[in-house]
Amino acid sequence: SNDFNNFYINNYSKFVRFAYSYTKDMPVSEDFVTESFMSCWINRDTLGKNLNLKAYILTSIKNKCLNHIRNIQIQKNILKKMSEYSIWER
């Protein structure tokens, strides 16, 4: 719909900046914003007419960013433990 297209055009770059404030990774931020818009569009019929679209998409983006940060931290911890183990093993 035209309304959704306009919403996308008017908010995409703001949402990318929002995601980037968490991820510090532009391609990842752009992907999360695009995924959140796509999910919203795909599920538009089940989301209801009174949905605050901006809040919904921002929440989706924030959750993706927080999961991303958590996964990076888990990977770092695993790599740290592996390197500690390899030092101990020598």
Backbone bond lengths (Angstrom), bond angles and torsions (degrees), N, CA, C in turn:
res aa  C-N    CA-C-N  psi(-1)  N-CA   C-N-CA  omega(-1)  CA-C   N-CA-C  phi
1 S - - - 1.452 - - 1.522 110.04 -
2 N 1.324 115.92 156.88 1.464 121.80 -179.47 1.515 112.36 -62.61
3 D 1.337 117.01 -39.60 1.460 120.92 -179.65 1.529 110.58 -60.10
4 F 1.317 115.93 -44.73 1.457 120.22 -178.76 1.529 110.19 -66.30
5 N 1.336 116.81 -42.48 1.470 120.86 177.69 1.521 110.87 -58.87
6 N 1.327 116.79 -45.49 1.461 120.39 178.41 1.520 111.34 -63.46
7 F 1.319 116.02 -42.00 1.466 120.78 177.57 1.531 109.99 -59.52
8 Y 1.324 116.07 -44.15 1.466 121.79 178.90 1.527 109.93 -60.84
9 I 1.308 116.89 -51.42 1.469 121.75 -177.53 1.529 111.02 -60.53
10 N 1.322 116.42 -42.17 1.469 120.99 -175.96 1.523 113.52 -75.92
11 N 1.328 118.30 -20.38 1.461 120.17 -172.75 1.517 115.37 -118.14
12 Y 1.321 117.92 -14.58 1.464 120.54 -173.93 1.535 112.44 -52.48
13 S 1.314 117.74 -53.38 1.466 119.72 -174.89 1.530 111.68 -66.84
14 K 1.337 117.61 -34.96 1.472 120.74 176.59 1.522 110.17 -64.27
15 F 1.333 115.87 -42.31 1.462 120.14 -179.63 1.529 111.30 -67.15
16 V 1.335 116.30 -36.47 1.475 119.67 177.24 1.528 109.54 -64.24
17 R 1.325 117.13 -42.73 1.479 119.67 177.57 1.527 110.61 -61.89
18 F 1.326 116.11 -39.74 1.467 120.92 177.20 1.530 110.53 -60.06
19 A 1.320 116.86 -48.32 1.471 121.00 179.59 1.526 110.52 -63.58
20 Y 1.324 116.28 -40.92 1.468 121.04 -178.68 1.526 111.28 -63.11
21 S 1.317 117.48 -30.86 1.465 120.51 178.28 1.532 110.88 -62.16
22 Y 1.320 116.76 -24.15 1.468 121.66 175.56 1.531 111.81 -91.84
23 T 1.319 116.37 -50.34 1.465 120.15 -168.59 1.518 114.52 -86.13
24 K 1.319 117.95 -28.83 1.473 123.26 -173.17 1.528 110.87 56.04
25 D 1.321 115.16 30.81 1.466 121.95 -178.47 1.530 107.50 -141.42
26 M 1.338 116.43 108.04 1.467 120.25 -172.49 1.535 113.24 -64.35
27 P 1.348 119.59 -48.30 1.475 117.72 179.47 1.528 112.92 -60.25
28 V 1.313 117.45 -40.02 1.466 121.18 178.34 1.531 109.79 -64.42
29 S 1.317 116.43 -42.89 1.473 120.88 179.43 1.520 111.02 -61.10
30 E 1.331 116.61 -45.15 1.465 120.86 179.01 1.528 110.91 -62.49
31 D 1.335 116.45 -40.99 1.471 120.26 178.30 1.520 111.23 -61.82
32 F 1.335 117.08 -45.00 1.463 120.64 -177.87 1.529 110.85 -63.94
33 V 1.322 117.19 -39.30 1.462 120.50 179.19 1.530 109.89 -66.26
34 T 1.319 116.20 -46.07 1.461 120.30 179.41 1.527 110.85 -61.63
35 E 1.337 117.00 -44.91 1.473 121.17 178.39 1.526 110.97 -59.83
36 S 1.319 116.98 -41.28 1.467 120.52 -178.15 1.524 111.03 -67.58
37 F 1.328 116.98 -41.83 1.466 120.00 175.92 1.526 110.70 -63.17
38 M 1.331 116.73 -44.50 1.469 120.27 -178.97 1.522 110.98 -62.17
39 S 1.322 116.50 -44.16 1.462 120.84 179.49 1.528 110.66 -60.77
40 C 1.302 115.42 -42.91 1.468 120.12 178.91 1.528 110.47 -62.88
41 W 1.321 116.48 -43.33 1.467 120.64 -179.32 1.527 110.71 -65.46
42 I 1.327 116.80 -43.97 1.463 121.40 -178.77 1.526 110.93 -63.81
43 N 1.335 116.33 -37.56 1.469 120.90 -176.08 1.525 113.29 -98.19
44 R 1.321 117.49 13.74 1.469 121.63 -173.19 1.529 113.17 -56.46
45 D 1.321 117.14 -32.88 1.470 119.30 -177.19 1.526 112.34 -73.14
46 T 1.317 117.04 -25.65 1.464 120.07 -178.36 1.533 112.30 -96.62
47 L 1.326 118.06 -8.33 1.467 120.88 -175.41 1.524 113.47 -82.72
48 G 1.299 117.45 -22.09 1.462 119.84 178.22 1.515 112.52 93.93
49 K 1.297 115.07 155.05 1.470 122.07 -174.62 1.528 112.40 -76.15
50 N 1.337 118.35 -29.10 1.457 121.30 -174.01 1.529 113.02 -91.55
51 L 1.310 115.69 13.50 1.452 120.82 -178.50 1.528 111.07 -65.55
52 N 1.328 116.44 135.52 1.459 120.99 170.90 1.528 106.29 -81.36
53 L 1.311 115.65 95.84 1.461 122.75 -172.60 1.526 111.99 -57.97
54 K 1.319 115.84 -44.45 1.464 120.45 -178.26 1.533 110.39 -61.59
55 A 1.316 117.13 -48.41 1.465 121.48 -179.73 1.534 110.72 -63.53
56 Y 1.323 116.15 -39.91 1.466 120.57 -179.52 1.523 110.69 -62.13
57 I 1.322 116.75 -48.43 1.463 120.53 -177.27 1.525 110.44 -69.84
58 L 1.330 118.12 -40.41 1.465 120.27 177.45 1.527 111.41 -61.09
59 T 1.318 116.67 -40.16 1.465 120.28 177.76 1.517 110.57 -64.21
60 S 1.315 116.85 -42.13 1.463 121.57 177.95 1.528 110.53 -61.03
61 I 1.330 116.23 -45.99 1.473 120.92 179.52 1.530 110.07 -62.29
62 K 1.320 116.41 -46.90 1.470 120.72 -179.06 1.520 110.79 -58.97
63 N 1.323 117.32 -43.74 1.468 120.62 179.63 1.523 111.29 -63.07
64 K 1.329 117.11 -41.56 1.472 120.91 177.34 1.527 110.30 -61.99
65 C 1.328 116.31 -42.59 1.470 120.72 179.84 1.525 111.55 -64.37
66 L 1.322 116.49 -45.32 1.469 119.96 -178.98 1.527 110.95 -64.79
67 N 1.323 117.29 -39.94 1.471 120.28 175.94 1.520 110.83 -63.19
68 H 1.313 116.69 -40.41 1.467 122.49 179.03 1.531 110.32 -61.66
69 I 1.332 115.89 -48.02 1.470 120.83 179.54 1.520 110.10 -62.03
70 R 1.313 117.29 -43.02 1.469 122.09 178.81 1.534 110.33 -61.11
71 N 1.324 116.97 -43.57 1.466 120.32 -179.74 1.521 111.80 -65.35
72 I 1.330 116.99 -39.13 1.465 120.31 176.97 1.524 109.99 -63.11
73 Q 1.327 116.71 -42.53 1.469 120.57 179.90 1.529 110.75 -63.81
74 I 1.318 116.90 -40.60 1.471 121.30 177.75 1.525 109.69 -61.89
75 Q 1.335 117.15 -44.48 1.470 121.04 178.97 1.522 110.82 -61.43
76 K 1.339 116.99 -43.17 1.466 120.74 179.23 1.531 110.57 -61.91
77 N 1.332 115.91 -43.18 1.468 119.99 179.84 1.524 111.22 -62.86
78 I 1.329 116.31 -41.45 1.465 120.49 179.32 1.525 110.01 -64.39
79 L 1.330 116.94 -45.77 1.465 120.26 179.37 1.528 111.22 -62.18
80 K 1.324 116.45 -39.04 1.463 121.15 178.53 1.525 109.99 -63.04
81 K 1.326 116.51 -46.24 1.468 120.32 179.83 1.527 110.37 -63.86
82 M 1.333 116.96 -39.12 1.465 120.10 179.27 1.518 110.60 -64.25
83 S 1.335 117.29 -41.41 1.463 119.44 -179.42 1.527 110.05 -70.29
84 E 1.332 117.65 -37.33 1.471 120.37 176.31 1.520 110.24 -63.57
85 Y 1.308 117.01 -40.32 1.456 121.41 179.76 1.532 110.52 -65.46
86 S 1.327 116.36 -41.50 1.468 118.73 -179.05 1.532 111.35 -68.12
87 I 1.344 116.77 -32.54 1.471 119.47 174.96 1.522 109.49 -68.23
88 W 1.315 117.92 -42.59 1.454 123.00 -178.92 1.517 110.70 -65.55
89 E 1.339 116.24 -33.50 1.453 121.87 -174.39 1.529 112.17 -72.22
90 R 1.320 117.73 -23.74 1.470 120.76 -176.47 1.500 113.40 -65.73
